[in-house]
Amino acid sequence: MKEILQDLTREEIFSLVERMGEKKFRAEQIYLGLMQGKKISALPVSSAFREKLLERFEDEPVKVVEKFSSSDGETEKFLFSLSDGNLIEGVFMRHDYGNSQCVSTQVGCRMGCKFCASTLGGLKRNLTAGEILAQVTTVNRLEGGNLKNRAVKNLVLMGSGEPFDNYENVVKFLKNVTAEGGINIGARNISLSTCGIVPEIYKFKDEGIPLTLAISLHAVTDEERRRTMPIAAKYSISEILKACSAYFEATGRRYIFEYTLITGENSDEDHARALAKLLKGRPCHVNLIKLNEVKERTLLSASDQEAQRFLKFLEEEGISATFRRSMGSDIGGACGQLRARFLGGERP
Ligand code: SAH
């Protein structure tokens, strides 16, 4: 695999261009071109310079293989291929308050959550910072955005992979995507979802990237959590809650708990009351999600009625909670489902 030019920061591009004996304004052209989602062969530089770049760097590290649109037109799902042939996926969602994109941080995942399709084949490899960034710049361009008027206003790191299992690359990506003068998506418009890798939460709070932290909780006791999430054997819910408090203290940002309702597992009244007790008085919000059933897994979603009751119990206890809209389920919108189907030879 060649190197990835999108891995470099603006400063690193400037020093590379200088070392290659080219003028400084070329560096700015390259940086802006990449941020606009262009491939190297489309950058506005001399063909000799382009050739030199292409000898060392991938022309287009993240290529769109296919795009699927949901029947209501609100969601688009992208299947991307990487330079080594690996596949990842991303989702673009239209909202009144600004469109969001869901990005992947790893090829596959090794966290092993029982309800999730991303983890079916284990972890293949980490994505580099540039491979994560190129998902955003490419989709922004394809959706008709540019650097002044972005089509992608919000980002969620909720695609395949565990962001805190790929810490260095994810932090570098976040620094590049929030940098002024580039695509410049503000930290306040970014959410990062983690299964709760506690030491990394402490480390991340001091990075100066005050994004919205979302914790995949999905259970109210450690014992129950261990049944669906292997990471629960390593970090307890109380350790996670302490880390969330430290995150709030450092950043002033309210945090989110994601809670996927799985029938017979975590969705009855006792669970709702216990969840409320656990979270009472915390500066947090609960995102309830109806399980997107994965055909390779046996877990079943709570019914609509059960889900509404769960929400009502939380509200009665004064907990701020909403349902996360399930978007694009007709096109394999849930984590890893599109890639899993594609690898299995099936078409959505
Ligand atoms: N690894 C990170 C981010 C990726 S998953 C994490 O664990 O948070 C993004 C969210 O979708 C997580 O809350 C995850 O638990 C949830 N999720 C995964 N598979 C799901 C499914 N089949 N149905 C509903 N939610 C799912």
Residues whose N, C-alpha, C, O or C-beta is under 5 A from the ligand:
A	BS01	SAH	F115 C116 A117 L157 M158 G159 G161 E162 P163 S193 T194 C195 S216 E258 T260 I289 K290 L291 N292 E293 V294 A334 C335
